[in-house]
């Protein structure tokens, strides 16, 4: 099963000019707990090709949301930046296979 089939919504956005935040919205506690166990820094590191030490994962249990913060590949607004708002980075995570 792919992550997008398991959760309610996945979105990404800027967290300043140097960082991105990816939000994973779960519908219930069971799904939230599954996501917390399966989405690790190692998995994120492989997907986005960044070192584990640059990844932060913040579970928000009361809201069944997992927030992941990663560095932007290019500074926001720079000539190499292809996504000014950071909205396309969550799509990569949607395809993650959850076992």
C-alpha positions in Angstrom: 0.0 0.0 0.0 1.2 3.5 -0.8 1.2 6.2 1.9 -1.4 8.3 0.1 -3.8 5.4 0.2 -3.4 5.1 4.0 -3.7 8.8 5.1 -6.2 11.6 4.7 -3.9 14.1 3.1 -0.2 14.9 2.5 0.9 18.5 1.8 4.2 20.3 1.7 5.0 24.0 2.2 7.8 26.4 2.9 9.2 26.7 6.4 11.3 29.7 5.6 13.7 30.1 2.6 15.9 27.2 3.7 13.5 24.5 4.9 10.4 22.6 3.9 7.7 21.1 6.0 5.7 18.1 4.9 2.4 17.4 6.8 0.8 14.0 7.0 -2.8 14.1 8.1 -4.1 10.8 9.5 -7.8 10.1 10.1 -7.4 8.2 13.3 -5.1 7.1 16.1 -4.4 3.7 14.6 -3.2 5.1 11.3 -1.2 7.8 13.1 0.6 5.2 15.1 1.3 3.1 12.0 2.8 6.2 10.3 5.0 7.0 13.3 6.5 3.5 13.2 6.9 3.4 9.4 8.0 6.9 8.5 11.6 7.1 9.8 14.5 9.4 9.1 16.1 6.6 7.2 13.1 6.3 4.8 13.0 10.1 4.4 16.7 10.2 3.8 16.4 7.7 1.0 13.5 9.4 -0.7 14.8 12.9 -0.6 18.5 12.0 -0.8 19.5 14.0 2.2 21.4 13.1 5.4 19.4 11.8 8.3 20.8 14.4 10.6 19.1 17.1 8.5 15.6 15.6 9.1 13.2 16.4 11.9 10.0 14.5 12.5 7.4 15.9 14.8 4.4 13.7 15.7 1.4 15.7 16.9 -0.7 13.0 18.6 -3.7 15.1 19.6 -4.3 16.1 16.0 -3.1 12.8 14.3 -0.6 14.8 12.3 3.1 14.0 11.5 5.2 17.0 10.5 8.5 16.4 8.7 11.0 19.2 8.2 13.8 18.9 5.6 16.2 21.4 4.0 15.1 22.8 0.7 17.3 21.5 -2.2 17.7 25.2 -3.4 17.1 28.4 -1.5 13.6 29.7 -2.0 13.5 32.2 -4.9 17.0 31.4 -6.2 17.6 30.9 -9.9 17.6 27.1 -9.3 14.4 27.0 -7.3 11.6 25.3 -9.3 8.9 25.4 -6.6 8.7 28.8 -4.9 6.1 27.6 -2.4 7.4 24.2 -1.7 4.1 22.6 -2.6 5.4 19.7 -4.8 7.7 18.0 -2.3 4.9 16.1 -0.6 4.1 14.2 -3.8 7.4 12.3 -3.4 6.3 11.0 0.0 2.8 10.0 -1.3 4.3 7.1 -3.3 6.2 5.6 -0.3 5.3 2.0 0.1 4.0 1.1 3.6 4.4 -2.6 4.6 
